[in-house]
Amino acid sequence: MNQFIVTDGPAVRAEGEQLFSVRLIDRRTGEVPSLNGIPLSVLTHSPRSAVAAFLRGRNRLLWRTEVEPVSAPAGDAGDGRAF
């Protein structure tokens, strides 16, 4: 598996809450950077927290994130959103 899974800590999440894939994107290349061959992406139920963590200390002119639902609800196109 090439993604890290971010948990919500000790709080129990509500059943049926959406799971999201969050990726860091280098605006200069359009690619997902990797660390030791593992792309910088996470699976999380808290995409805003993951986006904040990815962008903390980074120049937002050089970096962006993409958020996509892992399994979109029926009838949802599931298009990625950029933050």
Backbone bond lengths (Angstrom), bond angles and torsions (degrees), N, CA, C in turn:
res aa  C-N    CA-C-N  psi(-1)  N-CA   C-N-CA  omega(-1)  CA-C   N-CA-C  phi
1 M - - - 1.453 - - 1.514 108.49 -
2 N 1.329 117.36 133.78 1.452 121.93 -176.48 1.509 113.94 -105.20
3 Q 1.323 117.32 23.11 1.456 120.22 178.38 1.512 109.45 -132.48
4 F 1.336 114.52 149.63 1.448 120.28 172.38 1.521 107.78 -88.92
5 I 1.310 117.35 149.59 1.458 121.36 176.45 1.519 107.98 -109.73
6 V 1.334 116.19 122.82 1.455 122.19 -179.94 1.519 107.79 -97.37
7 T 1.312 115.68 124.40 1.466 119.40 179.41 1.518 109.64 -92.44
8 D 1.300 116.16 166.04 1.452 121.51 -179.36 1.520 111.88 -90.22
9 G 1.300 117.91 15.29 1.451 120.90 179.50 1.514 111.55 78.39
10 P 1.335 117.29 -154.82 1.457 120.40 -176.01 1.528 114.01 -70.14
11 A 1.326 117.46 -20.65 1.464 119.36 -179.71 1.528 109.48 -69.85
12 V 1.290 116.12 137.99 1.466 121.11 179.04 1.518 107.99 -86.31
13 R 1.319 116.48 128.40 1.455 119.25 -179.30 1.527 110.68 -80.69
14 A 1.307 115.42 154.64 1.461 120.69 179.14 1.520 109.47 -69.30
15 E 1.306 116.83 138.09 1.449 121.11 179.83 1.520 109.74 -63.21
16 G 1.326 116.21 138.54 1.446 121.51 179.70 1.516 113.53 89.32
17 E 1.319 119.33 0.42 1.454 122.07 177.99 1.523 109.24 -65.86
18 Q 1.308 116.99 141.16 1.458 123.62 -175.62 1.531 111.61 -67.06
19 L 1.324 116.24 139.62 1.458 123.49 173.58 1.522 108.08 -100.41
20 F 1.338 116.85 136.61 1.461 122.36 -177.33 1.526 111.10 -123.48
21 S 1.325 114.80 148.77 1.456 122.56 170.52 1.517 106.47 -101.89
22 V 1.337 117.15 127.32 1.463 122.54 -179.79 1.526 107.59 -121.57
23 R 1.342 115.54 126.21 1.468 121.32 -178.31 1.520 110.47 -122.40
24 L 1.317 115.98 143.83 1.461 122.48 172.26 1.527 106.83 -89.73
25 I 1.345 117.09 134.29 1.457 121.97 -178.07 1.527 109.46 -124.17
26 D 1.330 116.78 131.80 1.461 122.75 174.83 1.524 107.05 -82.04
27 R 1.334 117.81 115.89 1.463 121.08 -177.89 1.528 112.17 -64.05
28 R 1.332 117.86 -25.99 1.468 120.90 -178.01 1.517 111.73 -71.92
29 T 1.330 117.15 -34.03 1.467 120.90 -176.79 1.522 112.80 -112.61
30 G 1.335 117.02 -21.11 1.457 120.74 -176.00 1.517 112.98 77.69
31 E 1.332 116.33 9.58 1.467 121.21 -176.74 1.524 111.69 -106.97
32 V 1.330 113.96 159.24 1.456 121.59 174.73 1.528 107.16 -85.34
33 P 1.333 118.67 118.55 1.459 119.36 177.92 1.527 110.40 -67.61
34 S 1.318 115.90 158.54 1.463 119.19 179.56 1.519 110.16 -127.59
35 L 1.303 114.71 156.78 1.456 123.06 177.51 1.520 106.52 -122.80
36 N 1.308 117.01 114.89 1.465 122.08 -175.76 1.529 111.70 54.51
37 G 1.334 115.89 38.74 1.451 121.25 177.97 1.515 115.60 82.64
38 I 1.342 117.56 0.04 1.461 121.46 -179.61 1.529 108.28 -104.96
39 P 1.349 118.03 120.36 1.475 119.92 179.36 1.526 111.11 -59.80
40 L 1.329 115.90 143.72 1.458 120.60 178.71 1.526 109.11 -78.11
41 S 1.314 114.88 89.51 1.455 122.41 177.52 1.515 108.13 -147.20
42 V 1.330 115.22 154.10 1.461 120.58 -179.86 1.517 110.09 -136.25
43 L 1.325 115.65 155.66 1.456 122.98 169.09 1.516 106.43 -106.52
44 T 1.323 117.14 129.32 1.458 120.18 -174.10 1.524 111.42 -153.56
45 H 1.309 115.59 158.66 1.453 122.57 171.79 1.527 109.66 -96.76
46 S 1.327 117.21 -4.52 1.471 123.12 -178.31 1.526 109.43 -125.09
47 P 1.343 118.00 75.83 1.468 119.32 -174.85 1.522 114.19 -63.83
48 R 1.330 118.15 -33.21 1.470 119.33 179.48 1.522 111.33 -63.89
49 S 1.312 117.30 -38.45 1.472 120.78 177.81 1.520 110.97 -66.85
50 A 1.327 116.43 -39.89 1.469 120.33 179.15 1.522 110.75 -66.13
51 V 1.335 117.01 -41.40 1.466 120.93 177.96 1.527 109.64 -62.03
52 A 1.316 117.23 -45.78 1.469 121.02 179.55 1.524 111.19 -60.64
53 A 1.338 116.80 -41.06 1.461 120.55 179.92 1.526 110.98 -66.81
54 F 1.340 117.58 -42.54 1.464 121.03 179.41 1.527 111.83 -63.17
55 L 1.328 117.67 -39.00 1.464 120.96 -174.43 1.526 113.95 -90.07
56 R 1.325 117.49 -9.39 1.469 121.01 179.95 1.532 109.58 -59.95
57 G 1.334 115.51 122.06 1.459 120.72 177.38 1.527 114.24 79.80
58 R 1.332 117.73 3.98 1.462 120.96 179.76 1.532 109.52 -107.36
59 N 1.323 115.86 149.56 1.452 122.76 175.57 1.525 108.16 -74.67
60 R 1.323 117.18 115.96 1.468 121.29 -176.59 1.525 112.77 -70.04
61 L 1.314 117.57 -11.41 1.463 120.09 173.08 1.524 110.88 -75.91
62 L 1.335 116.49 -21.85 1.466 121.33 -178.34 1.518 113.48 -103.64
63 W 1.335 117.05 -19.44 1.464 121.35 -174.30 1.520 111.33 -128.99
64 R 1.328 116.74 148.35 1.452 122.86 172.08 1.525 108.05 -144.87
65 T 1.305 116.39 170.84 1.461 120.55 177.63 1.523 109.35 -124.61
66 E 1.313 115.76 156.85 1.456 122.60 172.84 1.517 107.73 -123.99
67 V 1.327 115.75 135.78 1.463 122.06 179.98 1.522 107.76 -121.96
68 E 1.334 116.34 127.80 1.464 121.32 177.69 1.518 109.30 -134.78
69 P 1.330 117.63 138.65 1.465 119.42 173.48 1.523 109.18 -67.67
70 V 1.320 116.84 139.89 1.470 120.54 -178.87 1.513 110.80 -74.59
71 S 1.305 117.12 -45.90 1.458 120.60 175.80 1.519 107.19 -131.66
72 A 1.326 115.44 99.20 1.458 120.68 -175.61 1.516 110.56 -67.84
73 P 1.338 117.68 144.00 1.458 120.53 175.67 1.523 110.31 -60.22
74 A 1.323 117.25 156.65 1.459 121.98 -179.03 1.515 110.31 -55.55
75 G 1.344 115.75 133.54 1.453 121.10 178.65 1.509 114.12 86.91
76 D 1.336 118.62 -2.09 1.457 122.11 179.51 1.521 108.53 -100.26
77 A 1.334 117.02 134.15 1.456 120.94 -177.85 1.523 111.60 -69.91
78 G 1.336 118.67 -26.88 1.462 121.29 177.65 1.515 113.40 72.44
79 D 1.342 118.19 29.77 1.464 120.39 179.12 1.510 110.10 -67.80
80 G 1.346 116.51 144.77 1.450 121.62 178.63 1.522 110.78 -70.94
81 R 1.313 116.29 150.05 1.448 122.08 176.90 1.506 108.18 -117.87
82 A 1.304 117.32 136.69 1.461 121.82 178.12 1.520 108.92 -100.33
83 F 1.329 116.74 138.99 1.464 122.56 178.07 1.497 108.74 -115.07
